Amino acid sequence: MEISHERAQLLDERIPRRVRDLAQHWLDSLSDKARQLVQVAAAVGGSFMVVEVASMLRETTASMLPALNEAIASGLLICPGEQTVFQHELVRRSIADALPAAVRQALRQDVSALRRQHCLQVPMPPEFLVTGGRPPGAPVPGPTDAPAPLPAPAPLPDSSTGPGIVHRLLPALLMARSTRTEPLPLGLAEELRASLTAMLQAHYADVELTGTADAPLADRADRITRNTVSLFADGVQRATARARALLAAHQGRDDEADAVTAAAVMSNLEWAVGNLAEGLRWGQRAVQRLGPATPPMWSPYVRLALATKLSDIGRFEEAEELIGTARTEAEALGHSHTATPLIARAMLLLQSSRLQEAQDSAQTGLEVAAKSGGGWVVPVGQAVLILVALRRGDLASAADYAWRCRAAVGADNTVFPSIHFDWGECLVATAQLGPRRTTELLTTTYAHLLTSPQLFVEEAAAAAWFVRLALAADDMPLASTVVTAAERFAAANPGRPTLAVATLHARGLLERDSEALRRAAREHVSPCAGALAEEDLGILLSAQEDKNGALGAAALRSALRRFEQIGSQGDIERIRAFMGEHGTPVTSAPRQGKAATAGWEALSETERSIAHLVSNGLTNRQVARRVSLSPHTVNYHLRAIFRKLGISSRVEVARHITHGA
């Protein structure tokens, strides 16, 4: 590709395979009618009029509008005027080239005849090839409060000039939440081998190691390199066998790079298949094995790999402490390593429902990655931004981040699969297409999400969300399948309260069990998941107006307050809409004048109760028992109290209540 004066063009007529794969993935997400429209339009050319394609498909323009809207919502097409054009010319070419040559020729003859008959001449403006239909310099359409555009990723370091391949690939390997289903390409594995050997030799030359006089430095580095690369050069089964064998047979220093890597790989492999206890055990062992014989570059990523797992199960404080240590170590390694701790922390902040902090951390991490060539971590940061935008009800930004995320995955061969990529896309699809169409996608494109151990542990409300969607589409078998999978996963991991309460939430929805939903609302570690459970409780009770209507209204108002504290505008609007439709008064916030944002008046009823209990000297755990919340949720409310009162300690809470409230 050649880039000149902000314009890009291919130097070869052949379209890269990853672009073709991306186009096919995009096409597969459409309904049959929308897919047919896009394929015909792609063969016709870069721009067309809807009446043309409708005539060729023997449809009316009106009957084609739903399919056209679906294609536009997906991001494939845009309509800047009377013309409809493809957002990306390379994607259009990929779709057209996938059609048989005879079909393309016949379609083009049909449209030529149609245009001659109706004198329709629709030239294609050259700017669409580069700007997606916007004149150069024109602003991207979207909400006025949309996040600033992300910077373009910088070129990856040239591995031929040093250990660049190690710096961009080894972190991805150590932190992979799952493992490649195929071995590393031979060329990539050999490149990693050469660079890793050089790094180890340099490290061992600088560090005095005991008990190694019988092993020449070069032989030692070569042996450890071969052991390390072998963990990634094979598929999942052989990688597991190699890691177990290496850990069982390892002699000498436990802090050597191959032993640490094997423990980290075992942690990732066990976690990926849902063995959480083993995943944590091996992750902790990998961190414990860090020592003088381990090159410094291993340390931050081994710690971050464990931190992300602790965050998944709601152990946020432990995870944040590990991320802090890893960030210090990464800063010592240089600027190119500082993006990953920022994005790992962004994921933790998202899981603990601190949306603004999550967005800030992710965007800062992406800016650093763009400047330093950390392409492998970019999709993870963009996945965070997808989910934050959806929580805030900003569908346009969420869809944009989803496209960027998928493009980044295809553009960097060091990127490992993450369930968050597909989860974010699935949520965007639901918001665009509605429950019935999304349930169709869940049996095809996103079928793997329904029984994914990774998703169920990383997203506290995922199982309940699937059940809610299935019930909205009147698909009871789908709802039952999800609940069964979630319960099976929870049973295989006893002693994990986050999984137990997630399963309780899903089962409560399926069986319309108000007590189960009430417990889930109280016990979810994630504030967002807890608020969702209370919303589900309110909707269920509101349907029983004869005896529980008032209780349902109270639950909905409580859920609304919780979402307001989080700043989840999309959820707030959904609940307000439901309450408006059912005539339920909204009393969670004053409707006249401007709501208080600071001081005692800004505190919710729950926050005031917690403030009084804290002022009496109760611990978070004791407060949690009094107000029927989890200690983590109490800690979340306490941070909100500090922020609104402009204080920073529990002592100041007591002083404020004594003298000010």
VOGU-3710 file (C-alpha; in Angstrom, 3 decimals, decimal comma):
1> meisheraql> 0,000/0,000/0,000  1,193/3,506/-0,800  0,056/6,496/1,237  0,553/9,954/-0,224  -1,101/13,250/0,735  -3,543/11,429/3,036  -4,668/9,118/0,213  -4,022/5,381/0,192  -3,920/3,012/-2,745  -2,856/-0,574/-3,301
11> lderiprrvr> 0,306/-1,142/-5,300  -0,983/-4,575/-6,275  -4,411/-5,288/-7,753  -4,778/-8,323/-5,519  -6,806/-7,640/-2,387  -5,147/-8,875/0,852  -6,649/-12,055/2,265  -7,474/-10,435/5,596  -9,576/-7,805/3,796  -11,465/-10,552/1,932
21> dlaqhwldsl> -12,032/-12,437/5,185  -13,266/-9,288/6,890  -15,660/-8,535/4,035  -17,056/-12,075/4,167  -17,498/-11,855/7,957  -19,355/-8,579/7,490  -21,549/-10,047/4,756  -22,400/-13,129/6,831  -23,819/-10,923/9,594  -26,623/-9,667/7,315
31> sdkarqlvqv> -30,067/-11,118/6,683  -30,599/-12,952/3,379  -32,342/-9,994/1,756  -29,759/-7,453/2,894  -26,937/-9,768/1,794  -28,507/-10,100/-1,674  -28,857/-6,323/-1,951  -25,195/-5,782/-0,987  -23,896/-8,456/-3,381  -25,865/-7,042/-6,337
41> aaavggsfmv> -24,793/-3,506/-5,450  -21,143/-4,591/-5,172  -21,275/-6,055/-8,679  -22,979/-2,925/-10,038  -20,202/-0,612/-8,855  -19,098/1,767/-6,139  -22,306/3,824/-6,186  -25,898/3,080/-7,190  -29,467/4,184/-6,736  -31,831/2,037/-4,713
51> vevasmlret> -34,383/2,001/-7,520  -31,827/0,235/-9,742  -31,139/-2,622/-7,349  -34,838/-2,890/-6,454  -35,719/-3,274/-10,152  -33,025/-5,904/-10,664  -34,340/-7,863/-7,660  -37,961/-7,459/-8,832  -38,793/-5,529/-5,687  -40,234/-2,088/-5,030
61> tasmlpalne> -38,079/0,596/-3,492  -40,284/0,565/-0,386  -39,942/-3,196/0,080  -36,129/-2,853/-0,090  -35,919/-0,207/2,622  -35,558/-2,628/5,603  -32,687/-4,425/3,879  -31,106/-1,119/2,899  -31,390/0,206/6,460  -29,792/-2,983/7,763
71> aiasgllicp> -26,855/-2,645/5,348  -26,413/1,011/6,314  -26,622/0,202/10,037  -23,930/-2,440/9,583  -21,571/0,204/8,202  -21,280/-1,319/4,729  -23,244/1,392/2,917  -23,801/5,110/3,380  -26,255/7,517/1,717  -24,703/10,999/1,445
81> geqtvfqhel> -27,373/12,100/-1,091  -29,420/10,465/-3,805  -26,616/7,984/-4,356  -25,911/5,026/-2,127  -22,249/4,081/-1,892  -20,007/1,585/-0,192  -18,213/2,909/2,856  -15,011/1,103/1,824  -14,111/0,440/-1,799  -11,822/-2,510/-0,968
91> vrrsiadalp> -14,688/-4,194/0,871  -16,948/-3,654/-2,161  -14,344/-5,180/-4,470  -13,890/-8,140/-2,136  -17,643/-8,841/-2,120  -17,904/-8,452/-5,893  -14,867/-10,661/-6,563  -16,410/-13,441/-4,465  -19,227/-13,728/-7,023  -18,703/-15,951/-10,101
101> aavrqalrqd> -17,391/-13,936/-13,049  -20,414/-14,855/-15,179  -22,789/-13,562/-12,502  -20,883/-10,281/-12,192  -20,978/-9,802/-15,960  -24,717/-10,539/-16,174  -25,513/-8,113/-13,342  -23,480/-5,351/-14,939  -25,235/-5,910/-18,270  -28,599/-5,718/-16,492
111> vsalrrqhcl> -27,812/-2,417/-14,800  -26,364/-0,962/-18,018  -29,574/-1,811/-19,848  -31,606/-0,351/-17,009  -29,636/2,880/-17,054  -29,925/3,219/-20,814  -33,651/2,663/-20,527  -34,159/5,266/-17,791  -31,212/7,518/-18,657  -29,741/6,945/-15,227
121> qvpmppeflv> -26,099/7,867/-15,114  -24,543/7,692/-11,664  -20,850/8,519/-11,722  -18,750/7,546/-8,737  -16,969/10,486/-7,062  -13,294/9,629/-6,558  -13,307/10,756/-2,918  -15,379/7,704/-1,948  -12,352/5,528/-2,596  -10,545/7,113/0,322
131> tggrppgapv> -12,948/8,963/2,602  -15,982/6,705/2,536  -18,181/9,320/0,898  -17,134/12,323/2,978  -15,275/15,156/1,273  -11,685/15,448/2,506  -11,594/17,299/5,787  -15,327/16,926/6,462  -16,237/15,926/10,024  -17,356/12,384/10,728
141> pgptdapapl> -21,104/12,368/11,435  -22,157/11,286/14,895  -23,277/12,555/18,281  -21,674/15,781/19,443  -20,339/14,124/22,579  -18,718/11,188/20,768  -15,153/10,374/21,851  -12,373/11,866/19,776  -11,206/9,725/16,822  -8,557/7,200/17,758
151> papaplpdss> -5,079/7,724/16,344  -3,986/5,403/13,549  -1,664/2,607/14,702  1,999/3,252/14,041  4,001/0,739/11,969  5,246/-2,207/13,963  8,940/-2,203/14,824  11,205/-3,795/12,246  12,202/-7,077/13,822  15,208/-7,406/11,563
161> tgpgivhrll> 16,947/-4,552/13,383  16,663/-5,952/16,889  14,340/-7,771/19,302  11,200/-6,094/17,934  9,394/-9,404/17,453  9,953/-10,247/21,108  8,568/-6,914/22,278  5,385/-7,234/20,238  4,751/-10,998/20,301  5,918/-12,255/23,695
171> pallmarstr> 3,534/-9,983/25,675  0,634/-11,222/23,543  1,664/-14,828/24,162  2,014/-14,395/27,925  -1,300/-12,579/28,309  -3,421/-14,545/25,832  -6,805/-15,240/27,445  -7,019/-18,182/25,063  -4,487/-19,912/22,859  -4,186/-19,973/19,098
181> teplplglae> -6,106/-22,839/17,558  -3,260/-23,220/15,057  0,522/-23,167/15,575  2,467/-19,975/15,056  3,499/-19,621/11,411  6,923/-21,155/10,879  8,527/-17,878/9,811  7,153/-16,051/12,851  8,307/-18,829/15,183  11,828/-18,770/13,716
191> elrasltaml> 11,985/-14,986/13,976  10,897/-15,191/17,604  13,479/-17,886/18,274  16,382/-15,804/16,947  15,382/-12,601/18,762  14,608/-14,399/22,018  17,983/-16,138/22,043  19,734/-12,782/21,644  17,690/-11,281/24,489  18,422/-14,188/26,850
201> qahyadvelt> 22,130/-14,167/26,089  22,304/-10,457/26,851  20,356/-10,928/30,086  22,436/-13,852/31,334  25,632/-11,966/30,524  24,462/-9,123/32,793  23,124/-11,216/35,678  25,270/-13,434/37,872  23,566/-16,829/38,150  24,743/-19,617/40,435
211> gtadapladr> 24,964/-23,281/39,557  25,360/-22,740/35,824  29,086/-23,178/35,300  28,507/-26,491/33,544  26,243/-24,894/30,941  27,777/-22,438/28,447  25,785/-19,224/28,190  24,927/-19,736/24,510  23,724/-23,313/25,112  21,662/-22,211/28,091
221> adritrntvs> 19,979/-19,429/26,132  19,317/-21,738/23,178  17,774/-24,444/25,380  15,440/-22,012/27,159  14,484/-20,410/23,845  13,600/-23,777/22,301  11,499/-24,675/25,344  9,706/-21,310/25,309  8,952/-21,169/21,585  7,754/-24,781/21,603
231> lfadgvqrat> 4,891/-23,725/23,881  3,502/-21,569/21,079  4,671/-23,338/17,932  2,091/-26,133/18,315  -1,675/-26,307/18,709  -3,560/-26,306/22,004  -3,243/-29,997/22,887  0,473/-30,232/22,199  1,093/-26,904/23,942  -0,649/-28,259/27,050
241> ararallaah> 1,376/-31,471/26,974  4,634/-29,554/26,485  3,887/-27,146/29,339  3,059/-29,974/31,744  6,154/-31,933/30,752  8,403/-28,896/31,059  7,071/-28,009/34,507  7,332/-31,602/35,720  10,867/-32,105/34,451  12,305/-28,667/35,082
251> qgrddeadav> 15,489/-28,747/37,082  17,625/-25,895/38,277  16,210/-22,435/38,736  12,428/-22,151/38,826  12,690/-18,508/37,811  14,169/-19,219/34,404  12,166/-17,874/31,502  10,926/-21,224/30,196  9,568/-22,313/33,602  7,786/-18,989/34,133
261> taaavmsnle> 6,352/-19,110/30,605  5,145/-22,688/31,018  3,289/-21,760/34,227  1,727/-18,714/32,512  0,687/-20,831/29,519  -0,906/-23,444/31,787  -2,809/-20,662/33,558  -4,185/-19,341/30,258  -5,061/-22,800/28,944  -6,958/-23,793/32,097
271> wavgnlaegl> -8,766/-20,453/32,236  -9,830/-20,683/28,600  -11,651/-23,981/29,162  -13,277/-22,791/32,395  -11,057/-24,409/35,053  -10,822/-21,257/37,139  -9,147/-22,689/40,239  -6,362/-24,248/38,168  -6,051/-21,111/36,078  -5,535/-19,007/39,198
281> rwgqravqrl> -3,161/-21,532/40,754  -0,869/-21,590/37,727  -1,083/-17,818/37,335  -0,019/-17,319/40,943  2,778/-19,833/40,488  4,019/-17,963/37,413  4,181/-14,727/39,418  5,911/-16,478/42,326  8,564/-17,885/39,965  9,660/-14,453/38,773
291> gpatppmwsp> 13,250/-13,895/39,910  16,790/-12,890/38,908  16,965/-15,476/36,126  13,778/-14,141/34,519  14,439/-11,327/32,022  12,721/-8,094/33,156  10,382/-8,090/30,168  8,511/-11,155/31,487  7,497/-9,621/34,826  4,830/-7,020/33,932
301> yvrlalatkl> 2,994/-9,313/31,525  2,949/-12,329/33,843  1,515/-10,073/36,571  -1,029/-8,542/34,203  -2,154/-11,984/33,037  -2,985/-12,884/36,643  -4,525/-9,463/37,347  -7,047/-9,804/34,513  -8,175/-13,160/35,886  -8,598/-11,763/39,405
311> sdigrfeeae> -10,623/-8,886/37,967  -12,869/-11,354/36,130  -13,959/-12,931/39,416  -14,485/-9,632/41,214  -11,244/-9,452/43,207  -10,685/-5,902/42,062  -8,389/-4,666/44,830  -5,903/-7,514/44,356  -6,018/-7,033/40,605  -5,411/-3,279/40,868
321> eligtartea> -2,411/-3,829/43,117  -0,859/-6,234/40,591  -1,549/-3,812/37,737  0,177/-1,030/39,706  3,298/-3,158/40,150  3,237/-4,193/36,495  2,895/-0,585/35,387  6,012/0,398/37,360  7,942/-2,495/35,786  6,655/-1,620/32,303
331> ealghshtat> 7,712/2,013/32,659  11,220/0,828/33,485  11,264/-1,169/30,238  10,397/1,856/28,087  7,472/3,688/26,514  6,498/0,822/24,204  5,438/-1,318/27,185  3,249/1,183/29,025  0,118/0,738/26,876  -0,741/-2,747/28,153
341> pliaramlll> -1,075/-1,887/31,882  -3,310/1,054/30,944  -5,625/-1,124/28,876  -5,636/-3,928/31,458  -6,703/-1,363/34,044  -9,367/-0,065/31,650  -10,894/-3,554/31,551  -10,843/-3,741/35,360  -12,508/-0,323/35,622  -15,184/-1,423/33,152
351> qssrlqeaqd> -15,880/-4,604/35,103  -16,239/-2,555/38,300  -18,607/-0,154/36,448  -16,332/2,909/36,589  -17,188/3,962/33,064  -15,475/7,345/32,708  -12,248/6,064/34,237  -12,390/3,006/31,965  -12,807/5,175/28,878  -9,963/7,503/29,897
361> saqtglevaa> -7,578/4,624/30,621  -8,428/2,823/27,371  -8,003/5,935/25,230  -4,683/6,799/26,867  -3,487/3,225/26,331  -4,519/3,330/22,676  -2,676/6,605/22,145  0,481/5,065/23,600  0,045/1,905/21,503  -0,389/3,971/18,338
371> ksgggwvvpv> 2,909/5,737/18,939  4,879/2,675/20,020  3,573/-0,033/17,666  1,695/-2,150/20,235  -0,798/-3,380/17,668  -1,644/-6,586/19,523  -3,277/-4,752/22,433  -5,269/-2,245/20,332  -8,378/-4,449/19,822  -8,644/-5,032/23,577
381> gqavlilval> -8,717/-1,293/24,229  -11,264/-0,775/21,480  -13,425/-3,562/22,921  -13,516/-1,611/26,209  -14,638/1,493/24,317  -17,390/-0,495/22,550  -18,839/-1,594/25,881  -18,507/1,841/27,528  -20,241/3,503/24,562  -23,089/0,978/24,719
391> rrgdlasaad> -23,592/1,550/28,446  -23,865/5,257/27,700  -26,358/4,718/24,896  -23,953/5,986/22,206  -24,630/3,413/19,489  -22,867/5,369/16,740  -19,555/5,381/18,611  -19,994/1,751/19,661  -20,483/0,666/16,038  -17,459/2,697/14,972
401> yawrcraavg> -15,265/1,117/17,643  -16,558/-2,331/16,656  -15,433/-1,776/13,073  -12,026/-0,508/14,203  -11,662/-3,446/16,568  -12,395/-6,027/13,873  -10,078/-4,276/11,420  -7,265/-4,215/14,006  -7,705/-7,930/14,688  -7,250/-8,673/11,000
411> adntvfpsih> -4,322/-6,293/10,605  -1,933/-7,734/13,196  -0,930/-11,392/13,200  0,108/-11,238/16,862  -3,474/-10,614/18,039  -5,047/-13,485/19,944  -8,794/-14,049/19,985  -10,724/-12,421/22,806  -14,320/-13,063/23,683  -14,771/-9,319/24,194
421> fdwgeclvat> -14,411/-8,674/20,449  -17,401/-10,841/19,531  -19,362/-9,849/22,643  -19,121/-6,169/21,741  -20,148/-6,858/18,142  -23,096/-8,942/19,296  -24,340/-6,143/21,576  -24,047/-3,621/18,756  -25,966/-5,976/16,442  -28,744/-6,308/19,023
431> aqlgprrtte> -29,075/-2,551/19,375  -29,260/-2,186/15,586  -31,340/-5,195/14,580  -33,541/-6,080/17,563  -34,074/-9,348/19,484  -35,465/-11,621/16,758  -32,741/-10,917/14,216  -30,054/-11,179/16,894  -31,289/-14,577/18,052  -30,748/-15,745/14,479
441> lltttyahll> -27,157/-14,495/14,666  -26,732/-16,328/17,969  -27,354/-19,632/16,229  -24,838/-18,821/13,473  -22,218/-16,072/13,724  -22,168/-15,814/17,528  -23,215/-19,335/18,520  -19,965/-19,847/20,435  -20,916/-17,078/22,878  -23,885/-19,007/24,280
451> tspqlfveea> -21,765/-21,606/26,054  -18,469/-19,718/26,431  -16,818/-20,158/29,857  -14,690/-17,098/29,135  -17,695/-14,873/28,510  -19,628/-16,104/31,525  -16,731/-15,346/33,855  -15,609/-12,073/32,247  -19,114/-10,582/31,856  -21,166/-10,954/35,027
461> aaaawfvrla> -24,524/-10,320/33,332  -23,888/-12,173/30,045  -26,003/-15,247/30,818  -28,910/-13,109/32,056  -28,584/-10,866/28,991  -28,918/-13,865/26,659  -31,973/-15,083/28,576  -33,561/-11,628/28,440  -32,952/-11,499/24,692  -34,331/-15,003/24,109
471> laaddmplas> -37,476/-14,259/26,120  -38,020/-11,045/24,138  -37,880/-13,140/20,962  -40,147/-15,874/22,452  -37,321/-18,396/22,101  -37,624/-20,546/25,231  -35,263/-23,296/23,985  -32,500/-20,720/23,564  -33,118/-19,325/27,049  -33,019/-22,818/28,562
481> tvvtaaerfa> -29,799/-23,666/26,707  -28,034/-20,616/28,142  -29,195/-21,269/31,714  -28,099/-24,899/31,506  -24,660/-23,915/30,199  -24,224/-21,267/32,911  -25,258/-23,696/35,665  -22,918/-26,364/34,348  -20,046/-23,881/34,354  -20,844/-22,694/37,893
491> aanpgrptla> -21,085/-26,292/39,149  -17,647/-27,032/37,700  -16,231/-24,072/39,644  -17,623/-24,304/43,196  -16,713/-21,547/45,593  -16,931/-18,810/42,937  -19,724/-16,491/44,140  -19,609/-14,357/40,985  -20,588/-17,391/38,887  -23,213/-18,561/41,369
501> vatlhargll> -25,004/-15,207/41,438  -24,794/-14,849/37,635  -26,465/-18,238/37,285  -29,076/-17,281/39,894  -29,860/-14,149/37,877  -30,311/-16,104/34,630  -32,444/-18,810/36,265  -34,558/-16,179/38,021  -35,347/-14,544/34,685  -36,232/-17,836/33,022
511> erdsealrra> -38,520/-19,017/35,816  -39,869/-15,562/36,771  -38,544/-16,082/40,294  -38,673/-12,730/42,095  -36,704/-13,952/45,112  -33,843/-15,176/42,916  -33,721/-11,810/41,127  -33,824/-9,970/44,459  -30,839/-11,987/45,697  -28,970/-11,417/42,442
521> arehvspcag> -29,545/-7,659/42,687  -28,118/-7,749/46,200  -25,177/-10,104/45,647  -23,748/-9,230/42,196  -20,201/-7,910/42,644  -20,506/-5,854/39,456  -22,594/-2,720/40,105  -23,934/-2,823/36,534  -24,975/-6,470/36,826  -26,637/-5,764/40,173
531> alaeedlgil> -28,598/-2,871/38,690  -29,672/-5,036/35,740  -30,942/-7,714/38,127  -32,947/-5,103/40,041  -34,373/-3,809/36,770  -35,419/-7,364/35,854  -37,026/-7,697/39,284  -38,928/-4,447/38,810  -40,213/-5,475/35,384  -41,351/-8,855/36,715
541> lsaqedknga> -43,170/-7,354/39,715  -44,707/-4,588/37,602  -46,408/-7,257/35,509  -48,202/-8,392/38,685  -49,991/-5,091/39,261  -52,735/-6,583/41,380  -50,390/-7,470/44,224  -46,844/-6,338/43,448  -47,178/-3,215/41,296  -45,872/-0,903/44,028
551> lgaaalrsal> -42,950/-3,232/44,744  -42,112/-3,303/41,038  -42,083/0,485/40,853  -39,794/0,665/43,892  -37,370/-1,842/42,333  -37,298/0,076/39,055  -36,584/3,346/40,839  -33,815/1,653/42,801  -32,305/0,263/39,583  -32,548/3,722/38,043
561> rrfeqigsqg> -30,644/5,258/40,966  -27,935/2,624/40,655  -27,505/3,276/36,928  -27,408/7,033/37,600  -24,558/6,498/40,045  -22,676/4,496/37,418  -23,383/7,010/34,640  -24,951/4,353/32,410  -27,143/6,641/30,305  -28,299/3,918/27,913
571> dierirafmg> -29,719/1,874/30,791  -31,242/4,987/32,372  -33,118/5,826/29,173  -34,370/2,244/28,823  -35,810/2,182/32,355  -37,325/5,651/32,017  -39,001/4,575/28,775  -40,450/1,468/30,443  -41,689/3,467/33,429  -43,244/6,063/31,119
581> ehgtpvtsap> -45,091/3,395/29,147  -46,505/1,888/32,348  -47,348/5,138/34,079  -44,800/4,642/36,863  -43,654/7,967/38,369  -39,905/8,579/38,253  -38,774/9,889/41,625  -35,096/8,922/41,595  -34,008/12,456/40,706  -35,651/15,894/40,943
591> rqgkaatagw> -37,329/16,943/37,705  -37,401/20,703/38,410  -34,241/22,731/38,192  -30,768/21,295/38,026  -29,945/18,183/40,034  -27,307/18,570/42,724  -23,932/17,159/41,729  -21,981/17,810/44,931  -22,601/18,005/48,664  -24,962/16,098/50,916
601> ealsetersi> -27,957/16,765/48,610  -26,178/14,919/45,784  -26,030/11,678/47,777  -28,581/8,969/47,048  -30,594/7,381/49,840  -28,295/4,353/49,816  -25,179/6,543/49,967  -26,575/8,484/52,932  -27,274/5,252/54,798  -23,759/4,009/54,112
611> ahlvsngltn> -22,267/7,365/55,158  -24,054/7,209/58,530  -22,916/3,627/59,153  -19,319/4,438/58,179  -19,367/7,468/60,493  -20,252/5,067/63,333  -17,027/3,159/62,702  -18,404/0,124/60,822  -16,177/-1,662/58,306  -17,249/-2,201/54,693
621> rqvarrvsls> -18,144/-5,805/55,479  -20,270/-4,768/58,478  -21,983/-2,049/56,412  -22,640/-4,583/53,647  -24,574/-6,808/56,037  -26,659/-3,865/57,287  -27,687/-2,598/53,834  -27,867/-6,007/52,075  -25,140/-5,257/49,533  -21,779/-6,852/48,790
631> phtvnyhlra> -18,606/-5,307/50,334  -17,416/-4,446/46,814  -20,626/-2,506/46,131  -20,289/-0,709/49,465  -16,738/0,254/48,492  -18,069/1,586/45,177  -20,673/3,723/46,995  -18,045/4,946/49,459  -15,874/6,231/46,587  -18,931/8,066/45,219
641> ifrklgissr> -19,539/9,610/48,671  -15,921/10,811/48,867  -16,209/12,368/45,401  -19,521/14,135/46,016  -18,496/15,477/49,433  -15,004/16,455/48,272  -13,270/14,362/50,940  -10,857/11,443/50,963  -11,229/9,452/54,202  -13,749/7,735/56,439
651> vevarhithg> -12,831/10,110/59,295  -13,907/13,045/57,134  -17,247/11,318/56,502  -17,897/11,270/60,258  -16,778/14,886/60,603  -19,046/15,962/57,737  -22,094/14,245/59,245  -21,388/15,675/62,696  -20,877/19,263/61,567  -22,422/19,611/58,137
661> a> -25,321/17,235/57,452
//
